[in-house]
Amino acid sequence: MKITYDAEADALAIIFRETTVTTQHLAEGIAVDYDGEGRIAGIEVLDVIRRVGGKETLHQVVLEGVGFYETS
């Protein structure tokens, strides 16, 4: 699993497996990626800082996962 944050787009991506995906938009700014067998391959969230309650919370979520934090 890889967790990345793009500060320029304020977007969080949680990738469970690298594969070709089909994306389904669940709500404004929230999408789930499915692999060819219909299993969840990843989750994408826009406007993350507003949704999680601030940069400190986001930093904790990303660093305590098994991913890494990108500041660019």
C-alpha positions as CSV (number, residue, x, y, z in Angstrom):
1,M,0.0,0.0,0.0
2,K,1.2,3.5,-0.8
3,I,-0.2,6.7,0.6
4,T,0.7,10.0,-1.2
5,Y,-0.3,13.6,-0.8
6,D,0.0,16.2,-3.5
7,A,0.0,19.6,-1.8
8,E,-0.4,21.6,-5.0
9,A,-3.7,19.8,-5.8
10,D,-4.6,19.1,-2.1
11,A,-5.2,15.5,-3.1
12,L,-4.7,12.3,-1.1
13,A,-4.2,8.9,-2.9
14,I,-4.2,5.6,-1.1
15,I,-3.1,2.9,-3.6
16,F,-3.6,-0.7,-2.5
17,R,-2.3,-2.2,-5.7
18,E,-0.7,-0.9,-8.9
19,T,-2.8,-2.0,-11.8
20,T,-5.1,-0.8,-14.6
21,V,-8.2,0.6,-12.9
22,T,-11.7,1.8,-13.5
23,T,-12.6,4.9,-11.5
24,Q,-16.0,5.4,-9.9
25,H,-16.8,8.8,-8.5
26,L,-18.7,8.4,-5.2
27,A,-19.2,12.1,-4.3
28,E,-17.7,15.4,-5.2
29,G,-14.0,15.0,-4.8
30,I,-14.0,11.4,-3.7
31,A,-13.3,8.5,-6.1
32,V,-12.6,4.8,-5.8
33,D,-10.5,2.8,-8.3
34,Y,-11.4,-0.8,-9.0
35,D,-9.2,-3.4,-10.6
36,G,-10.3,-5.8,-13.4
37,E,-11.9,-8.2,-10.9
38,G,-13.9,-5.5,-9.2
39,R,-11.7,-5.2,-6.1
40,I,-10.8,-1.8,-4.7
41,A,-7.3,-0.8,-5.9
42,G,-7.2,2.7,-4.6
43,I,-9.0,5.7,-3.2
44,E,-8.6,9.4,-4.2
45,V,-9.7,12.3,-2.2
46,L,-9.6,16.0,-3.2
47,D,-9.8,19.0,-0.8
48,V,-8.2,16.8,1.8
49,I,-7.1,19.4,4.3
50,R,-10.7,20.7,4.6
51,R,-12.1,17.2,4.8
52,V,-9.7,15.8,7.5
53,G,-9.7,18.9,9.7
54,G,-6.3,20.5,9.0
55,K,-2.7,19.8,8.0
56,E,-1.7,18.3,11.4
57,T,-4.4,15.6,11.0
58,L,-3.4,14.9,7.4
59,H,0.3,14.7,8.3
60,Q,-0.5,12.1,11.0
61,V,-2.7,10.0,8.7
62,V,-0.1,9.9,6.0
63,L,2.9,9.3,8.3
64,E,1.2,6.6,10.4
65,G,0.1,4.7,7.3
66,V,2.5,2.6,5.3
67,G,3.1,5.3,2.8
68,F,5.1,8.4,2.5
69,Y,4.4,12.1,2.7
70,E,5.1,14.4,-0.3
71,T,5.2,18.1,0.2
72,S,5.5,19.2,-3.4
